[in-house]
Amino acid sequence: LYIGEKVGSGKGSKVDIAVDPLEGTNLVAKGMNGSIAVLAVAEEGVLLHAPDMYMDKIAVGPKAAGKINLDASVEENLKAVACALDKNVPDLTVVILDRPRHAKLIEEVRKAGARIQLITDGDVSPAVATAFEDSGVDMMLGIGGAPEGVLAAAALKALGGELQGRLVPGNEQEEERARSMGLADPRQLLTMDDLVKTNDVIFTATGITTGSLLRGVRFTADGAVTHTVVLRGLTGTMRIIEARHRFDKKPSWRDLCAEAK
């Protein structure tokens, strides 16, 4: 789907959809961990129409929600999160995309004493993982895609966590694009209520390769097994679905096998 594309019959309720059919393309191509297929749905006007550009982000789980500030220093945020989680700063694990642009950020986190988990691609999964205490991820920091920031914010809205962001336009054309999509100030601090206006949101993600949040697709003798999380923000319901797919009963797979023979 391109930004602004309309789908459906037009006869039902209007909704916003944020989608990334393959978050972590390079991860799948290289057989690495952490890729997911992800989608968020909410009533029309609830999800920020984020332009396809970079966004500076900070994400935490429910216990640290309300304690962070993207405009505060790295050290201040780490201390605030450590206090909220009843941990010492050296016990925190911060996920950061391994990019040259994050050299200063990585240096500041290391100077403060926190652990760093560098990832090559895909920051939606670790941002959402901050809301799960057994994930081993306490905070996600750094610059990544803006649409992915909205997806992660939708999940954290449903889970009670928090994500703050700020667009990072690369030129005047990108600034104008942000304004044309409704952001009067392209560089304003975006809070949870800017990114996802209400908690009436549904978020779902399926693991493609195993990561901190979900198990990846596992192939079996007669098909495959998938691992999916479905969140409903209005009720706080979280469903974990393990689905077993029988390829011999799926027409598309039968046709594919027949062609191969």
N, C-alpha and C positions, 0 to 999 in steps of 0.2 A: 504494500500500500504506500502511495506517495502521500505527503502531508496535504490534507484537505480533500483527499479522495472520498467520494461518497459511495457506500455500498448498501445493499439491501433493496427492498421493494419501495421504501419511502412511505409505507402505510402504517408502520408501527411507531413506537416511541423512538425519539431521536436520542442517540447516545454518542459519547466520545469513545474512541478506541485508540489505545497506544499499544503498538505491537512490535516485537522484534522476533521474527521467525527463527533466526539463528544468531543469538547473542554469543559472540566468541567464534567467529568464522575461522580464524587462524588456529584456534584451539582444536577444532574438529579436524582441520586439514593436517595438523601435526600430531593428532592423537593425544592431546594434552587434556588436563582436567578443567572442569568449570564451565562448559558451554551449556546453554539452556535455550529452550523455546519459550517465549514469555509474552503475555498479553494482559492488559488492564482495560476494564470497561466501567464507565460511569455515565450518569445522566449528562445531557448536552451542557457544555459550559463549565463542567467540574474540573476536567483535566486541563492543565496549561498547554496551549498549543506551542510547544517548544520548537524553535527553528533548528535545523540540522547544523549545529555548530558546537563548539566546546562549551562546557560548563564546569566551573570550579565547585567542588562538593565536599560536604562533611556529613557522614551518616553514623547514627548510633541506634542502639536498641531502646526499649521502653524505660529501663531504669535510668538511663542517662538523658532521656528526652527532656528538653527544657534547660539543660545544663550547658549546652554548647553554643558557640557563636562563631560563624565563619570569619567575622572580622577580628576575633581575638587571636592571640598568638598560638602557635602549635603547643607550646609548653602549657599555656593556660587551659587550653581545651583538654590536653592529656590529664592534667591534674584534676579538672572538673569531672571527667569521665571516671578516673580512678576512684575518686571520692564517692561517686554515685554507685559504682560497682563494688565498693568496699575492697578495693585492690590497691596495690602499690603500682606506681607508674611502670616500673620494670616488668610487671606481670601482664601489662596490656599488650595485645597484638593488634597492629594497625596494618590494614591492607592498602597498598598503593600500586598503581600501574607503573611498571618498569619503563619509564620514558625519560629521555634527557631533560625534559622540562621540569621533572620532579627532583632534580639533583639537590636543590636547596631544601626542599621539603623533607627529603629523606635524611639530609644532614641534621635538620632541626629535630626530627623525631628521634634519631639516634643520640643526639646530644642530650635530649630530655631523658633518655634511658629506656624507652619503650621498644618492644620487639617489632620488627617489620616483616610482613609477608609480601614479597613482590610478585605481581601477577603480570602476565604478558598481554592479556586481553580480557574483556568482559567484566565490567565493574558492577553490573546489576546484582549478580548472585552474592558477592561478598557484602554489598550494602544491605541486602535483605538478611544475610546471615548474622548481622549484628544483633538482630532481634531474637536469635536463638542462642541461649547460654551455652549449649553443648557444641556449638559450631567452632569455637576457638577464635572467633573474630569479634573484637570489641569495638573497632572503629574503622571506617573507610574514609580515606582522605585523597584529594587530588583532582586533577582535571581530566574529564572524560566527556563522552557525548551528552548533549543536553536532552534528547529524547529518552536516553537511558536513565537520566536523572528523574524524569517524570515517572517512568516505570517503577523504579526503586522506591520513589516517594509514595506511590499508590500502595505498594506492599507494606511499607512502614506505617502508613496511615492506618491500615487495617490492623496492624500488629501493635500499634501504640508507640512506635519508634519515631525517629525524627531525621529528616534530611534537609539541609539548607544548601542553597546553590546560588551561583552568580554566573551569568553568561560571560563568555570570553570571546567577543567578536574579534576576528582576525583583521578586519578592514572596515572601511566605511560602508561597503556594500552589505556586509553582514549586520552591521548596526542598523542600517535601513530596513533590512529584512526582518529583524527583531521588532522594530517599530511597526512595520506593516502587519505583524501578527499580534499586535495589541499591547506590546510592552513600550510604554512611553519613554522609560529610561532603560535602555538595553543592559545597563550595568547595575541595576538595583539588586539588593539582597532579596532572594526569593525564599520565603518561608514555606512551611508545609501548607499553609492555607493559600499561598499563591500557586503552589504546584498542584495541589489536590484540594479543592475548595471544601468538600465535605467528606465524611467518612463512609458515605454510601457508594462504595467502590468495590469491584470484584477484581481480584488479581489471581492469575494462574501461571504456573511455570512447570515445565517438564524437563527433566535432566536429559541431556544428550550425551555428554561425557561426565563422569562422576566428579562432584565438587564438594565444597563445604556445606552446601544446602541440600542437594539432591543426588541420588545415584543416577548414573548414566544408563543408556539403553543396553540391555543385556540380551544377546541372542541365544536362543535355545534350539533344540533339535527340530521343533515344529513351529517356531515363531520368534517372539521377542517379549521382553518384560520392560515396562516403563514405570518411572517413579515421578509422581506429580503432586504439587501442593496447590490447593485452591483456598483462597482467603476471601471472606465476606466481611467488609469493614463494618457494616451496619450492626451486625450481631456479634462480631468478633469470632465467628466460627472458622476453624481451620480444618480442612480435610486433607489427609495424606492418602493418595490413591496409588496402589500398585496394580497395574493392569497387565494382563497376560493376553497377547495377541496371537491368534492362530492364523498363520499365513495361508494354510490350505483352505481356509474358509473365507478369505478375502479375495474378491474377484480380481482386483488389480494385480495381486501377487500371483494368482493362478495363471493369468494371462502372461505375466512376465516369465514365469517358469516354463510355460508352453513355448514361448518364443525362443527361450534359451535352449530348449531341447531340439 
